[in-house]
Amino acid sequence: MNAKTDLKLRDRDVELRWGARGTARATIAAGLVFENISHAYDGNTSVENLSLEVPPGEVLCLLGHSGCGKTTLMRIAAGVEQQVSGRVLINAQEVSGPNVFLPPEKRGVGLMFQDYALFPHMTILDNVTFGLRALDRASARDEGLALLERVGLNGYADDYPHALSGGEQQRVALARAIAPRPSVLLMDEPFSGLDRRLRDNVRDETMTILRETRATCIMVTHDPEEAMRMGDKIALMRRGRLVQHGTSSELYSNPENVFAAKFFSELNELEGVVTGAGIETAIGTLPAEGWEKGAHVTVCVRPHGLLPESPGAKPAIGRIANMRFVGEMDLLTIIVEGHHQTLHARMRPGSGLAAGMDVALETDPQDVLIFAAENAH
């Protein structure tokens, strides 16, 4: 058995690291604008009056549950789908609108699909050079080999996709997408098919290559952690609409509503009423700065912002129904009288608390979010 065959029998996605293998060639990034985009499938709205701007060189993550319209919006940018109304502009040039529709190959856009969509009858090198038809054969081969070297697969140029693992196929798909040096790169859940052990390494290396190419990038994902790690900005979508657009810090710290807040963190939700003393809730009175007396609100407390403690100066409010050690944290489930749902807290081990104990509850103000009840969702 030769060394190459032996390597293929192992988990190469773990053994092989991309490392520094040259630099991907830079492109000229383009700005991308969605202007009042609406789209429907068989009369069912998939995107509704959505406007969004992506500056040149920015990595934008389209985030949301399955069916929220994020992939449809990406396909509209690519020219694979055509909107019902609105316009798409690339570098201030209208590429799709009421009177204009440029096909995908005329837009300077690169596509990387969720299933990688490699051609099974073509070698790895031929897959990578597929979009380099403007170059002569020798130049295209040189370009393709350089890209394969950059993603750590230069030894597999003459193999076929079926011989590669999932992580290696993802690298080939990335190399093929950036080969024509697109001004805008569109990626549809590019890491969803990878084992969790590989995902972090592949994501980090992909980001390095994206920065090297300097292309504007839209990445579709349903994973909030991935969006926060990858995106300069995040566009959170729901039912075809844009819920919130901003940096990961902005969306986490200042969500527009409970839906946005719950996308980035587990939450304890409580009803509250603003009184002269503050916001009255099942876990006590919280500060009511900025809220009018009599207002009904939804109070959200992140689990690590709910602070159980042995009763002392403060009376017991709840009882620990369950407590589990999970390594760096203890997970607590707490029952509170007058609140129909259990509350969840995360604490460092060594608190001295245990299941069955009565506890007082404090909150960390930076982990408390308050929304008007009628606009919470």
Secondary structure, 3 states (H helix, E strand, C coil): CCHHHHHHCCCHHHHCCCCCCCCCCCCCCCCEEEEEEEEEECCEEEEEEEEEEECCCCEEEEECCCCCCHHHHHHHHHCCCCCCEEEEEECCEEEECCCCECCHHHCCEEEECCCCCCCCCCCHHHHHCCCCCCCCHHHHHHHHHHHHHHCCCHHHCCCCHHHCCHHHHHHHHHHHHHCCCCCEEEEECCCCCCCHHHHHHHHHHHHHHHHHHCCEEEEEECCHHHHHHHCCEEEEEECCEEEEEECHHHHHHCCCCHHHHHHHCCCEEEEEEECCCCEEECCEEECCCCCCCCCEEEEEECHHHEEEECCCCCCCCEEEEEEEECCCCEEEEEEECCCCCCEEEEECCCCCCCCCCEEEEEECHHHEEEEEHHHCC
